[in-house]
Amino acid sequence: MSRNQNSISRRQFIRAGTCGAMSIGPLVNTIAQLSLVNSAAADTSDPAYDPSDYKALVCIFLSGGCDANNILIPRGSNPYAGVYSADRASVAIANGIVHSTYNPSGADLTIPITVPGQSPFGLHPSLVNMASMFSANEAAFITNVGTLAEPTTQSAYGSAKLPKQLFSHSDQVTEWMSSIADQPYTSGWGARVADLYNDTWNEFSQTSMLITAAGSNRFQGGGQNSQYAVSSTGAISLAGFGTNYADALNGNGSYKTTATGNRFKAFERIMQYSQAHIIEEGYNEVIRSARRNEGLINEAMAVETALGINFNSIFASYGATGGIADELKAVARLIAGRSCLGNNRQIFFVQMGGYDNHASINTSLPNLLSGLDKAVGAFNAAMKAIDLKDSDFSYDKVTTFQASDFNRTWTPNKTNVASAGTDHAWGTHTFVFGGAVNGGNFYGTYPELGIGSTSDVPSGARGRWIPTTSVDQLSAKLANWFGVPIGSSQMETIFPNLYRFDSPFDSGTNLGFL
């Protein structure tokens, strides 16, 4: 039955006017592709598809092992403030405690934050936006999180089952992304969520629910649902024809009368032929699917214009450019254009490198955290802009969480401020933000700071905190918010080691950040 065109909703208008608009550049160049994408747009305008029933998880991975000991800083009258100043020494941020060599004036450069029930803390001076978000109850920190094969204490360290290749970059990255610390990698927990729920949650899906703006990754890898890679400006086009086919296509989408244009024209025509050989046809279908996804992804990214949002302007206002900022901008555009993709649940991945600071941490970490902070502040503002402009979206529909290989040693490896760095450690502090987050607080258990403390790995480890919250517990909380039921067989499948730890859903674990 045809729709009443006199009572079209704003949702239908955006969907029909943007998701089906093929005049926005060289996205589709054959009748077959046009038919496929128009069909897809029609599917997502089905009245049964409801874009307001939407949630997204966004993973920000800081590769190299971010020194979280310089993110959450005890300051002033905090009992740990003096320990921090004395032990961190050449890599310490001035926190109001006199150090005869590194802070003789007793200056305090931290950004003070108020944490309920805690002594004074400050954030790294580069985290201006994060501090504002924390104070506005939009962001929270989960303290002393890390990979664990089973609950581990200092006294039982010698006999406990430990994560495989503890303190190794590649292994710890994999274990954070898989949440399984004692088995060889088979899949990421994001991929396992997609395998179990994609068909249920994303009935009208036109592309993968796993989207990466940072290339292939293990968080979304290993499952039946492939991760789909995008760039900051749209889908990643086929190689050999110029950026977004600029060498092969004119602005109106027609083929250029050049060798490259003719080659692309021939390629697309061949792509549409049905092949008798199963392998040849399989290859053709992969290419057809890639081209279909290109059109959908680029159309989704164009929805910001229909909504009256300018993400370039938002990110520029925060000084957020390049790298992680561009990746989060791409995610923001796809969330705004979710109706074009037809997914009610999406999992995104972005990544920022450079945190393996064995040297010159006093120069490198402030710049890294500044870039991260600007990107996070802009992305948070972008989610609020979508909330303001799109009646089917609300700020509490997107939760962003941060992960990294591991923390870094409490004590530095040199006394020279210019060259000092910190080395591989274990338990770290992570942040989460979004409208669903119970912000303005610390969750988990903050470690006892100091060399040889009860939190420290024994035998001269220089301050490698033994995690008190496992990656499994943290991730299960995120998955439950996303829609995986507590105590379900699906939760057990996604996190097979979760049963070894105290339930993250009990109040005693202090993980009520969502």
C-alpha positions in Angstrom: 0.0 0.0 0.0 1.4 3.4 -0.9 2.3 5.9 1.7 0.3 9.1 2.3 2.7 11.6 0.8 0.8 14.5 2.4 1.9 13.4 5.9 5.5 12.4 5.4 7.5 12.6 8.7 10.8 14.3 9.1 12.4 10.9 9.5 10.9 9.8 6.2 11.9 13.0 4.5 15.6 12.7 5.5 15.6 9.0 4.6 14.0 9.5 1.2 15.8 12.8 0.4 19.3 11.8 1.5 19.7 8.1 1.8 18.2 7.7 -1.7 19.8 10.7 -3.3 22.3 9.5 -5.9 23.2 12.9 -7.3 25.8 13.7 -4.6 28.8 12.6 -6.7 30.2 9.5 -8.3 28.9 6.9 -5.9 27.1 4.6 -8.3 27.9 4.2 -12.0 25.8 1.3 -13.4 22.2 0.5 -13.6 22.7 -2.6 -11.6 24.3 -0.7 -8.7 21.7 2.1 -8.8 19.0 -0.6 -8.5 20.8 -2.2 -5.6 21.3 1.0 -3.6 17.8 2.3 -4.3 16.5 -1.0 -3.1 18.6 -0.7 0.1 17.2 2.8 0.7 13.7 1.5 0.3 14.4 -1.3 2.8 15.5 1.2 5.5 12.4 3.3 5.0 10.3 0.3 5.9 8.0 1.5 8.7 9.1 -1.4 10.9 12.7 0.0 10.9 13.0 2.5 13.8 16.2 4.5 13.9 15.3 5.7 17.4 15.9 2.1 18.7 19.6 2.6 18.3 22.8 2.2 20.3 26.4 2.4 19.4 29.6 1.4 21.2 32.8 3.3 20.2 36.2 1.9 21.2 39.1 4.3 21.3 42.4 2.3 21.5 45.6 4.1 22.5 48.3 1.9 21.1 51.7 1.6 22.8 50.6 1.6 26.4 49.4 5.0 27.7 50.9 6.1 31.0 47.6 6.5 32.9 49.6 7.3 36.1 49.9 10.8 34.6 46.2 11.0 33.7 44.8 10.6 37.2 47.1 12.5 39.6 46.8 12.6 43.4 47.4 16.2 44.4 47.4 18.6 47.3 46.3 16.9 50.5 45.8 13.5 48.9 47.8 11.0 51.0 49.3 9.6 47.8 50.4 13.1 46.5 53.8 13.0 48.2 54.4 9.4 47.0 53.5 10.5 43.5 55.9 13.4 43.6 58.8 11.5 45.1 58.5 8.3 43.0 57.5 9.7 39.7 60.2 12.4 40.1 61.5 13.3 36.6 58.2 12.4 34.9 55.9 13.8 37.5 53.3 16.5 36.8 53.6 19.3 39.4 50.8 18.5 41.9 51.3 21.0 44.7 53.9 19.0 46.5 57.4 20.4 46.9 60.2 18.3 45.3 63.6 19.8 45.8 64.8 18.9 42.2 61.7 18.7 40.0 59.2 21.0 41.7 60.9 23.3 44.3 58.1 25.9 44.2 55.4 23.3 45.0 53.4 24.4 41.9 50.3 22.5 40.9 49.7 22.2 37.1 47.0 19.6 37.3 43.3 20.3 36.5 41.5 19.7 39.8 38.5 17.4 39.7 36.1 16.5 42.5 35.6 12.8 43.1 32.9 11.8 45.6 34.5 10.1 48.6 38.0 10.6 47.4 40.9 12.9 48.4 41.9 15.6 45.9 42.8 14.4 42.4 43.7 16.3 39.2 43.8 15.4 35.6 46.8 15.9 33.3 46.9 19.6 32.2 46.3 18.6 28.6 42.9 17.1 29.4 40.9 20.3 29.5 37.8 18.9 27.7 37.9 15.7 29.6 37.9 17.6 32.9 34.8 19.6 31.8 33.0 16.4 30.8 33.9 14.7 34.1 32.6 17.7 36.0 29.4 17.7 33.9 28.9 14.0 34.8 29.4 13.0 31.2 32.6 11.0 31.7 34.0 8.6 34.3 37.1 6.7 35.0 37.5 3.0 35.8 40.6 2.5 37.8 43.2 -0.3 37.8 41.8 -2.4 34.9 43.8 -5.0 33.1 44.0 -8.4 31.5 43.5 -11.2 34.0 43.2 -14.9 33.6 41.9 -15.2 37.1 41.7 -12.9 40.2 45.3 -12.2 41.2 46.9 -10.7 44.3 50.5 -9.9 45.2 50.7 -12.8 47.7 49.4 -15.3 45.1 51.3 -13.8 42.1 53.8 -16.7 42.0 51.1 -19.4 41.8 48.3 -17.6 39.9 47.5 -18.2 36.3 48.7 -15.1 34.5 47.8 -13.6 31.1 49.9 -15.0 28.3 53.0 -13.0 27.5 52.3 -10.4 30.2 53.9 -7.0 29.4 54.2 -7.9 25.7 52.7 -5.2 23.4 51.1 -7.5 20.8 49.8 -10.1 23.3 48.3 -7.5 25.6 46.6 -5.6 22.8 45.1 -8.9 21.6 43.9 -9.9 25.1 42.3 -6.5 25.7 40.5 -6.9 22.4 39.5 -10.5 22.9 39.0 -10.3 26.7 40.4 -13.9 26.9 43.8 -13.7 28.6 44.7 -17.3 28.8 43.9 -18.7 25.3 45.2 -18.1 21.8 43.3 -15.5 19.9 40.3 -16.6 17.8 38.1 -13.5 17.8 37.4 -10.1 19.4 34.6 -9.6 21.9 33.1 -7.0 19.6 33.0 -9.6 16.8 31.4 -12.2 19.1 28.6 -9.7 20.0 28.0 -9.2 16.3 27.9 -12.9 15.5 25.3 -13.6 18.2 23.1 -10.5 17.7 23.5 -9.0 14.3 20.6 -10.8 12.7 18.3 -10.0 15.7 19.2 -6.3 16.2 19.9 -5.4 12.6 17.1 -6.9 10.6 17.2 -4.1 8.0 21.0 -3.9 7.9 22.6 -2.9 4.6 26.2 -3.1 5.7 28.3 -4.5 8.6 27.5 -3.5 12.1 31.3 -3.5 12.7 32.9 -0.4 11.3 36.5 0.7 11.7 38.0 4.0 10.9 41.5 2.7 11.8 41.9 -0.3 9.6 41.7 -4.0 10.5 41.7 -4.7 14.2 41.3 -7.7 16.5 38.5 -6.2 18.6 36.2 -6.6 15.5 38.1 -9.5 13.9 37.7 -13.2 13.7 33.9 -13.4 13.5 31.4 -14.2 10.8 30.6 -10.5 10.4 33.4 -8.7 8.6 34.6 -5.4 9.8 34.1 -2.6 7.3 36.8 0.1 6.9 36.0 3.7 6.2 38.1 6.8 5.9 37.4 10.2 7.5 35.6 11.4 4.4 33.7 8.2 3.4 34.1 4.7 2.1 37.5 3.5 1.0 37.3 3.3 -2.8 38.9 0.7 -5.1 42.6 1.3 -5.7 44.1 2.5 -9.0 41.4 5.0 -10.0 42.3 8.0 -7.8 40.9 9.2 -4.6 37.1 8.6 -4.7 37.6 7.7 -8.4 38.7 11.2 -9.3 40.9 9.9 -12.1 38.2 7.8 -13.6 34.9 9.8 -13.1 33.6 13.2 -13.9 31.9 15.3 -11.2 28.4 14.1 -12.5 29.4 10.4 -12.2 30.1 9.8 -15.9 33.2 8.1 -17.0 36.1 10.2 -18.1 37.2 9.6 -21.7 40.7 8.7 -20.6 42.6 5.4 -20.3 41.8 5.3 -16.6 38.1 6.2 -17.2 37.8 3.6 -19.9 39.5 1.0 -17.7 37.1 1.7 -14.8 34.1 1.5 -17.2 35.2 -1.8 -18.5 35.9 -3.1 -14.9 32.4 -2.2 -13.7 30.7 -3.8 -16.7 32.7 -7.0 -16.2 31.8 -6.9 -12.5 28.1 -7.1 -13.4 28.5 -10.3 -15.5 27.5 -13.6 -13.9 30.3 -16.0 -13.9 29.9 -19.7 -14.4 32.9 -20.6 -12.2 32.1 -20.4 -8.5 35.4 -18.8 -7.5 35.1 -16.2 -10.2 31.6 -15.4 -9.3 32.6 -15.2 -5.6 35.3 -12.7 -6.4 32.8 -10.7 -8.5 30.3 -10.6 -5.6 33.0 -9.3 -3.2 33.6 -6.4 -5.5 29.9 -5.8 -6.1 29.4 -5.8 -2.4 32.2 -3.3 -1.8 30.7 -1.0 -4.4 27.3 -1.2 -2.8 28.8 -0.4 0.6 30.6 2.5 -0.8 27.4 4.1 -1.9 25.6 3.4 1.4 28.5 4.7 3.5 29.0 7.9 1.5 25.2 8.6 1.6 25.1 8.0 5.3 28.0 10.5 5.7 26.0 13.1 3.7 23.1 13.1 6.2 24.8 15.7 8.3 23.9 18.3 5.6 20.2 17.3 5.7 20.2 17.6 9.5 21.9 21.0 9.4 25.0 19.9 11.2 28.6 20.8 10.2 30.9 18.3 11.8 33.9 20.0 10.2 33.0 23.2 12.0 32.4 21.4 15.3 35.8 19.6 15.2 37.6 22.8 14.0 36.1 24.7 17.0 37.9 22.3 19.3 41.1 22.4 17.3 40.7 18.7 16.6 42.4 17.8 13.3 44.0 14.8 11.7 44.5 11.3 13.1 42.1 10.3 15.8 40.0 13.5 15.3 39.3 12.5 11.7 38.5 9.0 12.7 36.0 10.1 15.3 34.5 12.6 12.8 33.9 9.7 10.4 32.1 7.8 13.2 30.0 10.9 14.0 28.9 11.1 10.4 27.9 7.5 10.3 25.9 7.7 13.5 24.1 10.7 12.0 23.4 8.7 8.9 22.5 5.5 10.6 19.1 5.3 8.8 20.9 4.8 5.5 22.8 1.8 6.9 19.7 0.3 8.5 21.5 -0.8 11.7 20.0 -0.5 15.1 23.3 -1.5 16.7 26.8 -0.5 15.6 30.2 -1.1 17.0 33.0 1.4 15.9 36.7 1.3 16.3 39.3 4.1 16.2 42.9 4.1 17.2 45.7 6.5 18.2 49.3 5.5 18.3 52.5 6.9 19.8 52.0 5.9 23.5 55.1 3.6 23.8 57.0 6.3 25.7 60.2 4.7 26.9 61.9 8.1 26.4 61.0 11.8 26.3 57.6 11.2 27.8 57.6 14.8 29.1 57.5 16.0 25.5 55.5 13.3 23.8 52.7 12.5 26.3 51.4 16.1 26.6 51.0 16.4 22.9 49.4 13.0 22.5 46.9 13.7 25.3 46.1 17.2 23.9 45.2 15.7 20.5 43.2 13.0 22.2 41.4 15.5 24.4 40.5 17.8 21.5 39.1 14.9 19.5 37.1 13.5 22.4 35.7 16.9 23.3 34.6 17.4 19.6 33.1 14.0 19.3 31.1 14.5 22.5 29.9 17.9 21.2 29.0 16.1 17.9 26.8 13.6 19.7 25.0 16.5 21.4 24.5 18.2 18.0 22.9 15.1 16.6 20.6 15.0 19.7 19.6 18.5 19.0 18.9 18.2 15.3 17.5 14.6 15.0 14.4 13.8 17.0 15.1 10.1 16.6 18.4 10.3 18.4 19.4 11.0 22.0 22.8 11.6 23.6 22.5 8.5 25.8 22.5 6.2 22.7 26.3 6.3 22.2 28.8 5.1 24.8 32.5 5.6 24.1 35.2 3.7 26.0 39.0 3.8 25.9 41.5 1.0 26.1 45.3 0.6 25.8 47.9 -2.2 25.9 48.7 -1.6 29.5 49.8 1.1 32.0 53.4 2.1 32.4 55.8 1.8 35.4 55.3 4.0 38.4 59.0 5.0 38.5 60.8 6.5 35.5 63.8 4.9 33.8 66.0 8.0 33.9 66.4 11.1 36.1 66.9 13.5 33.2 63.6 15.4 32.5 64.4 15.7 28.8 65.0 12.0 28.2 63.2 10.1 30.9 60.4 7.7 30.0 58.4 4.9 31.6 58.3 1.2 30.7 55.7 -1.6 30.3 53.4 -2.2 33.2 50.0 -3.7 33.8 46.8 -2.3 35.5 45.7 1.0 34.1 42.9 3.6 34.2 40.4 3.9 31.4 37.7 6.5 30.7 34.2 6.2 29.4 31.8 9.0 28.3 28.4 9.6 26.9 24.8 10.3 28.0 24.3 6.9 29.6 27.5 7.1 31.7 27.1 7.8 35.4 29.9 10.4 35.2 31.9 12.5 37.6 33.2 9.5 39.6 35.9 6.8 39.8 34.8 3.1 39.5 36.6 -0.1 40.3 39.4 0.0 43.0 42.1 2.6 42.9 45.5 1.0 43.5 47.7 1.5 46.5 50.5 3.6 45.1 54.1 3.0 45.8 56.9 0.6 45.1 56.3 -2.7 46.9 52.8 -1.7 47.9 50.1 -4.4 47.9 49.1 -3.4 44.4 52.6 -3.9 43.0 53.9 -6.9 41.2 56.6 -8.4 43.6 60.3 -8.6 43.0 61.4 -5.1 42.0 58.7 -4.4 39.4 59.0 -0.5 39.7 55.3 -0.1 40.2 53.3 -2.5 37.9 49.8 -2.5 39.4 48.1 -5.9 39.6 44.6 -5.2 38.1 41.7 -5.4 40.5 39.1 -5.1 37.7 39.5 -7.5 34.7 38.9 -6.6 31.1 36.2 -9.2 31.1 34.3 -7.3 33.9 34.6 -3.9 32.2 33.6 -5.3 28.8 30.7 -7.2 30.2 29.2 -4.0 31.6 29.5 -2.4 28.2 28.0 -5.4 26.5 25.1 -5.4 28.9 24.3 -1.7 28.2 24.5 -2.6 24.5 21.8 -5.3 25.0 23.4 -8.5 26.1 21.4 -9.9 29.1 23.0 -10.5 32.4 23.5 -14.2 33.1 22.5 -15.2 29.6 24.2 -17.9 27.6 25.2 -15.2 25.1 27.0 -13.3 27.9 28.8 -16.6 28.7 29.8 -17.1 25.1 31.1 -13.6 24.6 33.0 -13.6 27.9 33.9 -17.3 28.7 36.1 -16.3 31.6 33.7 -13.9 33.3 32.5 -16.6 35.8 36.0 -16.5 37.4 35.5 -13.0 38.7 33.0 -11.3 40.9 30.0 -10.3 38.9 30.5 -6.8 37.5 26.7 -6.3 38.0 26.9 -6.6 41.8 27.3 -3.3 43.7 30.4 -4.7 45.6 32.5 -4.5 42.4 31.8 -0.8 42.1 31.3 -0.9 38.4 28.1 1.0 38.1 29.4 3.4 35.5 26.5 2.6 33.2 
